[in-house]
Amino acid sequence: MNKINIFFNTILGPFLRTIFSKLENMLQNSLHVNLLLTGIIARLAHYSQPLLRSLLLNHSLVLETNVKSLFQVCYLNLLFSLF
């Protein structure tokens, strides 16, 4: 593993990293996978953990340069679907 992957794993952890990587491929995922993914994200956002809720719902949150927020992942998916 290179240093960026190790840093990315320590910031988000393996579970959130997997969820975010699945979200990045949302346009290629099946409908079933996308429904499961949005259900997981909704449950995590509803969970009463301030740091997790901030990571998922705060659009102005400043993260490290190699860590994408939920809004950045969704925005990139929107841009790729338009072009």
Buried (B, 14 or more C-beta within 10 A) or exposed (E): EEEEEEBBEEBBEEEBBEBBEBBBEBEEBEEEEBEEBEEBBEEBBEEEEEEEBEBBBEEEEEEEEEBBBBBBBBEBBEEEEEE
